[in-house]
Amino acid sequence: MPVGGCFCGKTRIEYTGEIQAKASASTIAISCVLCHCTDCRKTTGSTYSTNIVVPGDGFKVTSGTPKTLSTKADSGKTITSHFCGDCGSTLFREGETFGDARIIKVGILDDVNALNDAKPGVELYAPERVSWVKEVEGAEQKQGMP
C-alpha cells in the first residue's frame, strides 16, 4: 500500500487500488499526468505538477487534518487543494472533473522510486509548458483538460 506525507511529517496519506486518470466521462489508461497550468505551478512552486490519480474509495488520510482551499481551476471548474497546515505541503487535490478520485502529488510519496516509476502518459496544458522544459517523449500532449 503506497504511503506518503508532508514535509514535516504531521499529515500522512495512503491509498489502495489502481492508479487511474479520470476526466469527465472518459477514462484515460495512464499512470501519471504532468500538468503545466498556472494553478499547478502555484500549488507546487515549480514548473509543473507531477500527479497520479487514485480511486477515492481507496484513499485515506491516516494522520493529521489537512487544511483545504477551494478555487476555480484553469479549467473553470472548482478544485480543492489539501495541504498541511503546519508546513504547507500540498498533498492531494480533488475536484468535479475527477469525480470521487484523488489527485496525489507524486513527490509526497515515501517510496524513493515513485517519481522514477511515474513516467507521464499525458501532459495537460502542454502549450503553457515553460520553454526550457522539453516534451516528455511518448506522452500525449493536451491543450487543457480532456
Secondary structure, 3 states (H helix, E strand, C coil): CCEEECCCCCCEEEECCCCEEEECCEEECCCCEEECCHHHHHHHCCCCEEEEEECHHHEEEEECCCEEEEEECCCCCEEEEEECCCCCCEEEEEEHHHCCCEEEEHHHECCCCHHHHCCCCEEECHHHCCCCCCCCCCCEECCCCC
